[in-house]
Amino acid sequence: MNTKLKEVFKGKVVNKAHTLNTGVDEFPRYVLEYLIDNFCSEETFYADMGKVILRLKENFVHGAEAEKIRHFIRENRHHTLIANMEARLVETEDKYWASISAINESFVNIPESIVNQYPMLLSGGMWGTLELTYDETEIHNKKIRPFKIVEFTPFQVSVINQQDYIDKRSRFATDEWVDVLVNSCGLNPDKLTRRQKLLYLCRCIPLVETNVNLIELGPRETGKTYLYRNISYYAHVLSGGKATPSQLFINLNTGKIGVVGTRDCVVFDEIANTDFTDTKSFVSIMQAYMQDAKFSRGKKEILAFGSLVFVGNLDVQGNLPHEKYYHLFEPLPDFLQVTAFLDRIHGYLPGWEIPKLTPESYAKDYGFITDYFCEIMHELRRTDPMNAIRSRFELVDRGGTGRGVSGRDQRAIMKLASGLMKLIYPDGKVSICK
């Protein structure tokens, strides 16, 4: 399979085993894999990797060194660094500004040509090599703005051919393709059952399907947020702390859209420990958004497509949830344990069925380069492979309950099925697993 994958997707795959234990875990995986793919060869991998790590450590700026680097740039008038950069348009000045958190600077002059060449800078920013200069004659609105970007080389793919990816899917049997996807997620499929592989892939559904509401509760150390942190820069993970309507939806003072409206997926990690300010207002806005994909604050109503994932810990007893729980939503905060909210959840991922991560859990074979796979998943949100098979199935209620299958139930089933279709059969051609 490795040979076939390298042949069919030449230049778009990497040996995932080489991305483990590199000593530079502070960088996102897509940054590391980009450098490995571009600067390391199979024959001289370890020597090349040593050079890559040296370059990273020489040019990466730690937060405590920000002022030191600012001083260095001022004194030397030029410096190259590796960092994340985000661009924004300030319409009152008709000018683009870049923000580089590594040097605590929000007003860095950036040429319009760079923004046009890499539009992803405007939606969450990009990692790359930045060449900075210092010119104290740059004055805007009577303020000196001396830092200036003169060149930017991204560590992320900027253009992909989605149709090429879809067409080449047919070269692989279903089981082969599932293993390729699991490897691309950074995990070793050889240690998993088919159901466990599919459960792992379910974690990707919010990244390929718009407006999916998913919850996963399970034991610790099963990698519940590992995928979201490492595989997609379109995902935003909120780890405990405070979550405000301004941060998530819209800031009434500035009019800035929050992460729900700007990211493909927002993950509420450690949901039980997240402090939601003004819980009534939060739940009201959240419920409306989960139902209609719209949220409003003040006079503004915004249509958004970000999926929501709620992640938390749940104690287990053997291979099942602990008997101490009265119901499976008990680990959620009390204000979320309401029917109106829970009815809008499309899927509950049984985290107790997913094995804990060990050194043997991580991928040992080839998989898609993370930034390429990330962009593919982002683009798949616009496709509809379900259209090719809708005439081949119907939903049948065999539960025999008085309530029956509601419209929300049908929507949830179709959402999850569509997400798995986009991952496993992006061409809409469903085949029998061999």
N, C-alpha and C positions, 0 to 999 in steps of 0.2 A: 504493500500500500504506500509506503514511503516513496518508493521509486516512481510509482504512478502519479502520486501527488506532486512530486517535484517536476515531473515531465509535463503534466497537464496545467499546473499553475506555477510555471517557472517564474521565479522572482517575487512570488507572493507568499511563499511559505518559509518557515524557519524551524530548525531543530529546537524544540522547546526545552530539551534537557540542557542546552547551552545557556538558557536564560535563568537557571537556578543557581543559587549560592554564588552570586557574582561579587558580593561585597558592596554593591551600590543599590540596595533595596529602597533607598529614599526616592528613587526616580520611578515614575510610572512605567509599567511594563512596556507600553508602546514606544516609549523613548529608547529603552534599552534594546528592544528588538529591532528598531529602525537602525540603530548603530551597528548591531551585530550583522544585520542583513547587508549593510552597505560597506562595512569596513573589515569584516572578518571572513576568511575563507575556511573551508573545511580542513584543508591540509595544514594550515598554520594557525588554527583557531586560537589556541591558548596564548601564543605570542601576540596575535592581533588583538585579542581581548584585553591583554595587559595594556596595550596602547590606548584602547578605548577608555578603559577605567582611569588611566592616568589623565587623559584629556578631560574626562568628566570631573575629576577631582581638582584639576587645575582651573577649570573655567566655571564650575558651579559655585554659586554664592550662597552661603548659609545666612540665615536671618541675622545672626549676631554680627556678621561682617558687613552689613549693608553700608554703614557710614564709612567704613574703611575703604570699600570699593568706590563709593562716591568720591571720596578724596583722591583715590588713585586715578579715576577717570579725569578729574579736574586737573591734576598735576601732569598727567601724560597726554591728555587731550584725545586719547583713543584707547579702547579696551574691547576685548571679545569675551563674552560670557555666555553660559548656557542657562536658560531660564524660560519661564512661561510668560508670554506677552499677550495682552488683550488690547484691542483697539476700540474706539468709540468716536462717534461724530458729535461734535458740539455745534449745533446748528446756529447758535447766536454768533459764533465766530466763523462759521462755514469752514471748519477745520477739523481734521482728524487728530486725536491724541492717543498715545499708547500708554498703558499702565504696566509697569514692571514691578511686581511686589518684592522681588529679590533685592532691589535697591531702594525700596520705599518711595517710589516716584510714580505719580499719576499723570504728570504732564510731560511726556516725552514726545518730542517732535517726530512724526513718522510721515514719510512721503506717501502721497495718495496712491502712487503706483504699487507700493507694497500691499496696501489694503485691497486694491483691485485684484492683485495677483493671488492673494490669500484671503478670501472673504470669511473664512472660518475664524479669523482674528476678531471679527465682530460678534461672534456667537460662542463665547466661552473661552476664547484665546487659544493659542497654540504654543507648544514647546519647540525650541529651536536654538540655533546659534545666532546671537545678536552682536552686531558690530556697532558700538556706541562711540559718539564723539561728544566733545564739550565745546560749546561756543556761547560765551556770555553776551554776545551781541544779538542773540535771538530774544526779542522782546515782544510780548503779546499782552494786550490790555494793561500796559505799563508795568508788567511783571517780567522779570528775566526767567526764561525757560531754556536753560543751556543744554540739556541733554537731548541728543538727536540720534535716531536710528539711521544708519547709512546702508546697512545690508542685513537681510534676514534669510536664514536657511532653515526651513521647518524640519522637524523630526517626525512629521506626520504626512501621510499621503494626501495630496490635494485633489487629485482627479482619479476616478475609478471608472471601469466599464462594467456596469451592473449586468448588462445583457450577456457579456462574455462569461461572467460568473454563473449566471442561470443556465446558459447553454451547456457549459462544461459539467454541470451537476449530473447529466445523464451518463457520464463516463464511469460513474461509481454505483455499485449496488447500495441498497438502503443501509445495510449494516455497516458497510465501509464508510458511507457518508456520515452516519451517526458517530462513528469513531473519530472521523476527521474533525467534526464539530466539537466533540468532547476534548480532543487534543488541543484544538484552537482555544478552548476555554482555559487551558493550562492544567488539565487533569488527565490522569491515566485511565483510559477506558478498559484496559485489561483487568483491572481490579474490581470492575463494576458489573452488576447484572444489567440486563436490558432495561428493566424498570428504573433502576438507579440512574442509568444514562439519560433516560427520558426525563426524569425528575430534575437532573442537572440542567438539561436543555430548557425545561420550563422556566428556569431562572432567567433565560434569555428572552422569553416572550415579551416582557415590557420594553425591551430594546428594539424589537421588530414590529410590534403592534401598538398603535396609538390608543391612548386612554384605557389602558388595562389597569385594573385595581387588584393587586395580588398581595396575599399575606403568607408569610412563612414563619412558623414558630417551631423551634426544635432545640435540641441540646447544644451546648457550646462546642466550639471548635469543629464545626461542620462546613465552615467557609460560606456562611450566609451572605456576607457582603464582599467576599474575596473577588468574585466575578465582577461586581459593579465597580469596585475600586481599580481593578487591573485591566479590564477589557474594553471599557468605553469611556471616552472623555465627554460623551453626551449624557452620562449619568452623574447625578449629584447625590452624595451620601451625607445625610444629616446624622451625626453621631451624638446622640444625647443632647444635652444643653437645651437652649431655648429655641423654640420654633414660633415665629410670629407671622401673622397674616401679611405683614409688609414684606418679610423675607420670602415667603412662599408665593404670594399672589401679586400684590401691587402696593407700592409705597405711595400713600396719598399725598405726601409732601413733595416728592420729586417726580411722581408719575412713572417711576421705573418699574418694569414688569419683573416679578419675582421668578424664582427658579422653576416653578411649575409651568410657567409660560415660555421659558427659554431652554429647557433641557428635555431630552427624550424621556428621561426617567428620574424620578426623585425617590430616594430610598430613606425611609425613616428607620435608622438602626437603633437598637436598644429602645424600642418604642415605649416600654414600661418606664424608662428613665428619662424620657424626653419631657421637658417642661414647656407646655403649651400655654402661652399667655392668652388670657381671655378665651377660655375653652368653649364657651357658648358660641361666640362669634366664629371661632375656628371651625367647630363642627358644622355650623350652619353653612359656611362658605364651602367647606370640604364636601359635604353631602350634595350640594347643588352642582359642584364641579364633577364629582364622581358620576352623577346621573346624566348631565347634559353637556359636559366638556366646556362649560362656561363658568366664569366667576366674575363677580362684580363687587366693587368697593366704591362708595361714593356714587358718582354719576357714570362711571365707566363700566362697561361689560366687555369682557375679553374672552375670545374663543381660543382655547389652548389644546395641545395634543400630548402633553406630558403624562406618562403612566405613573402610577403611585404604587410603591412597594412598602409594606409594613413588616419589619423584621424584629423578632424578639426571641428570648430564651424560654424554653419549656422543659421542665424536668421529665425524665423518662424512667420507666420501670421495665427492665428487659428491653423489648423492641417496641413498646407502646407508651403513650403518654401516661404519666403517673396517675394512679387512681385517686390522688388527693384532689384532682381537678373536677369541679362540678360540670364544666363544659370546656370546649377547646379554645374558647376566646378569653378565658379567665385571666391569662397573663397580660392582657391589654389594660390600659388605664380605664377606670370606671366610666369616664365620660364617653369612651368609645364603645362600650358594651351596650349599645342601644340598637334596636332592630333596624331603624332607619339607616344607620351607618353600615351595619353588617350586611344588610340586603344588597348593598351596592358593591360588595366585594365579589369579584369574578372568579377567583380561585384561591384555594387554601392548599399550600404546598406542605405535605406532611414531612416536616423536617426530621422527625424521629426515624424515618426510613433511610435517611442519607447518612452514610458512614462518616466518622470523624476523619479529619485530614491527618495523614502521617507522611513521613518522607517518601513512602511508596505511592502516595496518592497523586503526585504531580506528574505531568506529562513527560514521557521519555522519547516520544516520536515527533514527527513533523506535524505542524499545524499551520493555519494561516497566520501571517504576521498580524499582530494585534491591531495596528492602526488600519490595515486593509480590511480586516474582519469587522472592525468597528464601523467603518464607513459603509460597508456592504449592509450591515444590519440597519444602519440609519436610512439607507436608500430603500431597503425592503419595506419600510413603513408606508411607502407610497404605492406598493403593489397589491394585487388582490388575486392570489393563486386559487382562492376558494371559488372564484367564478367558474373555473373549469370543471368543478365537481359538484356544484350545488344540485344539479339534477339527479345525482347518483345516491342521495341519501335524504332521510327525513328524521326528525326528532320524534321519538315515541316515548310516551310516559308509561313506564312500567312500575312506578312507585305505588300506585293505588291509594295515594293520599287524597284527602278532600281538597287540599289546596291546589294540587296538580302542578303542572309546569307553567310558571308565570312568564311574562314577557322579559323580566329581568333574568330569569333562569336561562331562557333561550339566548339572550344577548351574551351572557357569560360563557355559555358553551361555544357559541360561534366565535367569540373573541379568542378564547384559548385554542380552539381548533385552527383558526386562521394563523395564530402565532406559530404553532407547531408546523403547519403547512409551509409557512415562509422559511422556516429553518430547515426542514427535512425534504420538502418537495417544492422548492421555490419556482419550479417550472410548471407546477400544477399537475404533473404527471405522476400519480400515485401508483406505486408498484408494490407487489407482494414481497414482504421481507423474506430473504433467503438465509 
